[in-house]
Amino acid sequence: MSELSKLPNIGKSIEEQLNIIGIATYDQLKEIGSKQAWLRIRGIDDSACINRLCALEGAIQGIRWHNLSEDTRHDLKEFYNKFK
């Protein structure tokens, strides 16, 4: 198990995608941010959905994505809708 898969919301497939886009550590994920990481993932997987974006943000915050604040979820949804 690598560092990323120890984070909340990060399973094997998301970890693999993060590795493909050049993110291998929590610090790298935090530095790039959930939105940019999601955009890069979407570049290799056009099925990347809002749940994946929320999962990435939850991983950065150290919480399950279901527990993101309403403001954060609203912000992420607005961002996601720009790319639908």
PyMOL CGO cylinders between C-alpha atoms (Angstrom):
from pymol import cmd
from pymol.cgo import CYLINDER

trace = [
    CYLINDER, 0.00, 0.00, 0.00, 1.46, 3.36, -0.97, 0.3, 1, 1, 1, 1, 1, 1,
    CYLINDER, 1.46, 3.36, -0.97, 1.12, 6.72, 0.69, 0.3, 1, 1, 1, 1, 1, 1,
    CYLINDER, 1.12, 6.72, 0.69, -1.81, 7.85, -1.45, 0.3, 1, 1, 1, 1, 1, 1,
    CYLINDER, -1.81, 7.85, -1.45, -3.96, 4.79, -0.85, 0.3, 1, 1, 1, 1, 1, 1,
    CYLINDER, -3.96, 4.79, -0.85, -3.71, 5.45, 2.89, 0.3, 1, 1, 1, 1, 1, 1,
    CYLINDER, -3.71, 5.45, 2.89, -5.64, 8.70, 2.39, 0.3, 1, 1, 1, 1, 1, 1,
    CYLINDER, -5.64, 8.70, 2.39, -9.43, 8.79, 2.77, 0.3, 1, 1, 1, 1, 1, 1,
    CYLINDER, -9.43, 8.79, 2.77, -11.30, 8.20, -0.50, 0.3, 1, 1, 1, 1, 1, 1,
    CYLINDER, -11.30, 8.20, -0.50, -8.23, 7.02, -2.42, 0.3, 1, 1, 1, 1, 1, 1,
    CYLINDER, -8.23, 7.02, -2.42, -8.53, 3.47, -3.64, 0.3, 1, 1, 1, 1, 1, 1,
    CYLINDER, -8.53, 3.47, -3.64, -6.34, 1.54, -6.01, 0.3, 1, 1, 1, 1, 1, 1,
    CYLINDER, -6.34, 1.54, -6.01, -7.81, 2.96, -9.23, 0.3, 1, 1, 1, 1, 1, 1,
    CYLINDER, -7.81, 2.96, -9.23, -7.63, 6.62, -8.18, 0.3, 1, 1, 1, 1, 1, 1,
    CYLINDER, -7.63, 6.62, -8.18, -4.13, 6.06, -6.85, 0.3, 1, 1, 1, 1, 1, 1,
    CYLINDER, -4.13, 6.06, -6.85, -3.11, 4.59, -10.21, 0.3, 1, 1, 1, 1, 1, 1,
    CYLINDER, -3.11, 4.59, -10.21, -4.59, 7.55, -12.03, 0.3, 1, 1, 1, 1, 1, 1,
    CYLINDER, -4.59, 7.55, -12.03, -2.80, 9.97, -9.73, 0.3, 1, 1, 1, 1, 1, 1,
    CYLINDER, -2.80, 9.97, -9.73, 0.46, 8.15, -10.38, 0.3, 1, 1, 1, 1, 1, 1,
    CYLINDER, 0.46, 8.15, -10.38, -0.11, 8.33, -14.15, 0.3, 1, 1, 1, 1, 1, 1,
    CYLINDER, -0.11, 8.33, -14.15, -0.54, 12.12, -13.96, 0.3, 1, 1, 1, 1, 1, 1,
    CYLINDER, -0.54, 12.12, -13.96, 2.62, 12.48, -11.90, 0.3, 1, 1, 1, 1, 1, 1,
    CYLINDER, 2.62, 12.48, -11.90, 1.24, 12.63, -8.36, 0.3, 1, 1, 1, 1, 1, 1,
    CYLINDER, 1.24, 12.63, -8.36, 2.75, 10.08, -6.00, 0.3, 1, 1, 1, 1, 1, 1,
    CYLINDER, 2.75, 10.08, -6.00, 2.58, 11.76, -2.59, 0.3, 1, 1, 1, 1, 1, 1,
    CYLINDER, 2.58, 11.76, -2.59, 0.13, 13.61, -0.39, 0.3, 1, 1, 1, 1, 1, 1,
    CYLINDER, 0.13, 13.61, -0.39, 2.28, 16.73, -0.58, 0.3, 1, 1, 1, 1, 1, 1,
    CYLINDER, 2.28, 16.73, -0.58, 2.14, 16.67, -4.38, 0.3, 1, 1, 1, 1, 1, 1,
    CYLINDER, 2.14, 16.67, -4.38, -1.63, 16.23, -4.30, 0.3, 1, 1, 1, 1, 1, 1,
    CYLINDER, -1.63, 16.23, -4.30, -2.05, 19.05, -1.80, 0.3, 1, 1, 1, 1, 1, 1,
    CYLINDER, -2.05, 19.05, -1.80, 0.22, 21.35, -3.80, 0.3, 1, 1, 1, 1, 1, 1,
    CYLINDER, 0.22, 21.35, -3.80, -1.62, 20.82, -7.09, 0.3, 1, 1, 1, 1, 1, 1,
    CYLINDER, -1.62, 20.82, -7.09, -5.05, 20.82, -5.45, 0.3, 1, 1, 1, 1, 1, 1,
    CYLINDER, -5.05, 20.82, -5.45, -8.13, 18.76, -6.10, 0.3, 1, 1, 1, 1, 1, 1,
    CYLINDER, -8.13, 18.76, -6.10, -9.34, 20.76, -9.08, 0.3, 1, 1, 1, 1, 1, 1,
    CYLINDER, -9.34, 20.76, -9.08, -6.13, 20.59, -11.07, 0.3, 1, 1, 1, 1, 1, 1,
    CYLINDER, -6.13, 20.59, -11.07, -5.60, 16.95, -10.14, 0.3, 1, 1, 1, 1, 1, 1,
    CYLINDER, -5.60, 16.95, -10.14, -9.13, 16.17, -11.31, 0.3, 1, 1, 1, 1, 1, 1,
    CYLINDER, -9.13, 16.17, -11.31, -8.59, 18.03, -14.59, 0.3, 1, 1, 1, 1, 1, 1,
    CYLINDER, -8.59, 18.03, -14.59, -5.46, 16.00, -15.25, 0.3, 1, 1, 1, 1, 1, 1,
    CYLINDER, -5.46, 16.00, -15.25, -7.29, 12.77, -14.40, 0.3, 1, 1, 1, 1, 1, 1,
    CYLINDER, -7.29, 12.77, -14.40, -10.12, 13.79, -16.69, 0.3, 1, 1, 1, 1, 1, 1,
    CYLINDER, -10.12, 13.79, -16.69, -7.52, 14.15, -19.44, 0.3, 1, 1, 1, 1, 1, 1,
    CYLINDER, -7.52, 14.15, -19.44, -6.83, 10.41, -19.19, 0.3, 1, 1, 1, 1, 1, 1,
    CYLINDER, -6.83, 10.41, -19.19, -10.31, 9.28, -18.11, 0.3, 1, 1, 1, 1, 1, 1,
    CYLINDER, -10.31, 9.28, -18.11, -13.30, 11.18, -19.47, 0.3, 1, 1, 1, 1, 1, 1,
    CYLINDER, -13.30, 11.18, -19.47, -15.58, 9.33, -17.06, 0.3, 1, 1, 1, 1, 1, 1,
    CYLINDER, -15.58, 9.33, -17.06, -14.08, 11.25, -14.10, 0.3, 1, 1, 1, 1, 1, 1,
    CYLINDER, -14.08, 11.25, -14.10, -17.17, 12.50, -12.25, 0.3, 1, 1, 1, 1, 1, 1,
    CYLINDER, -17.17, 12.50, -12.25, -18.04, 14.94, -9.49, 0.3, 1, 1, 1, 1, 1, 1,
    CYLINDER, -18.04, 14.94, -9.49, -17.58, 12.17, -6.92, 0.3, 1, 1, 1, 1, 1, 1,
    CYLINDER, -17.58, 12.17, -6.92, -13.95, 11.75, -7.95, 0.3, 1, 1, 1, 1, 1, 1,
    CYLINDER, -13.95, 11.75, -7.95, -13.39, 15.49, -7.62, 0.3, 1, 1, 1, 1, 1, 1,
    CYLINDER, -13.39, 15.49, -7.62, -14.96, 15.44, -4.15, 0.3, 1, 1, 1, 1, 1, 1,
    CYLINDER, -14.96, 15.44, -4.15, -12.92, 12.36, -3.24, 0.3, 1, 1, 1, 1, 1, 1,
    CYLINDER, -12.92, 12.36, -3.24, -9.72, 14.19, -4.11, 0.3, 1, 1, 1, 1, 1, 1,
    CYLINDER, -9.72, 14.19, -4.11, -10.69, 17.22, -2.03, 0.3, 1, 1, 1, 1, 1, 1,
    CYLINDER, -10.69, 17.22, -2.03, -11.66, 14.98, 0.88, 0.3, 1, 1, 1, 1, 1, 1,
    CYLINDER, -11.66, 14.98, 0.88, -8.30, 13.22, 0.65, 0.3, 1, 1, 1, 1, 1, 1,
    CYLINDER, -8.30, 13.22, 0.65, -6.53, 16.58, 0.85, 0.3, 1, 1, 1, 1, 1, 1,
    CYLINDER, -6.53, 16.58, 0.85, -8.62, 17.57, 3.87, 0.3, 1, 1, 1, 1, 1, 1,
    CYLINDER, -8.62, 17.57, 3.87, -8.19, 14.15, 5.47, 0.3, 1, 1, 1, 1, 1, 1,
    CYLINDER, -8.19, 14.15, 5.47, -11.92, 13.37, 5.58, 0.3, 1, 1, 1, 1, 1, 1,
    CYLINDER, -11.92, 13.37, 5.58, -14.43, 11.21, 3.76, 0.3, 1, 1, 1, 1, 1, 1,
    CYLINDER, -14.43, 11.21, 3.76, -15.82, 13.17, 0.83, 0.3, 1, 1, 1, 1, 1, 1,
    CYLINDER, -15.82, 13.17, 0.83, -19.34, 12.81, 2.23, 0.3, 1, 1, 1, 1, 1, 1,
    CYLINDER, -19.34, 12.81, 2.23, -18.24, 15.04, 5.11, 0.3, 1, 1, 1, 1, 1, 1,
    CYLINDER, -18.24, 15.04, 5.11, -17.09, 17.99, 3.00, 0.3, 1, 1, 1, 1, 1, 1,
    CYLINDER, -17.09, 17.99, 3.00, -18.71, 21.27, 4.01, 0.3, 1, 1, 1, 1, 1, 1,
    CYLINDER, -18.71, 21.27, 4.01, -21.69, 22.51, 2.03, 0.3, 1, 1, 1, 1, 1, 1,
    CYLINDER, -21.69, 22.51, 2.03, -19.64, 25.47, 0.81, 0.3, 1, 1, 1, 1, 1, 1,
    CYLINDER, -19.64, 25.47, 0.81, -16.87, 23.22, -0.44, 0.3, 1, 1, 1, 1, 1, 1,
    CYLINDER, -16.87, 23.22, -0.44, -19.30, 20.87, -2.19, 0.3, 1, 1, 1, 1, 1, 1,
    CYLINDER, -19.30, 20.87, -2.19, -21.05, 23.82, -3.80, 0.3, 1, 1, 1, 1, 1, 1,
    CYLINDER, -21.05, 23.82, -3.80, -17.73, 25.25, -5.02, 0.3, 1, 1, 1, 1, 1, 1,
    CYLINDER, -17.73, 25.25, -5.02, -16.65, 21.88, -6.43, 0.3, 1, 1, 1, 1, 1, 1,
    CYLINDER, -16.65, 21.88, -6.43, -20.00, 21.38, -8.15, 0.3, 1, 1, 1, 1, 1, 1,
    CYLINDER, -20.00, 21.38, -8.15, -19.77, 24.81, -9.82, 0.3, 1, 1, 1, 1, 1, 1,
    CYLINDER, -19.77, 24.81, -9.82, -16.26, 23.94, -10.99, 0.3, 1, 1, 1, 1, 1, 1,
    CYLINDER, -16.26, 23.94, -10.99, -17.35, 20.52, -12.25, 0.3, 1, 1, 1, 1, 1, 1,
    CYLINDER, -17.35, 20.52, -12.25, -20.32, 21.96, -14.15, 0.3, 1, 1, 1, 1, 1, 1,
    CYLINDER, -20.32, 21.96, -14.15, -17.96, 24.12, -16.21, 0.3, 1, 1, 1, 1, 1, 1,
    CYLINDER, -17.96, 24.12, -16.21, -16.53, 20.93, -17.73, 0.3, 1, 1, 1, 1, 1, 1,
    CYLINDER, -16.53, 20.93, -17.73, -19.66, 18.85, -18.26, 0.3, 1, 1, 1, 1, 1, 1,
]
cmd.load_cgo(trace, "trace")
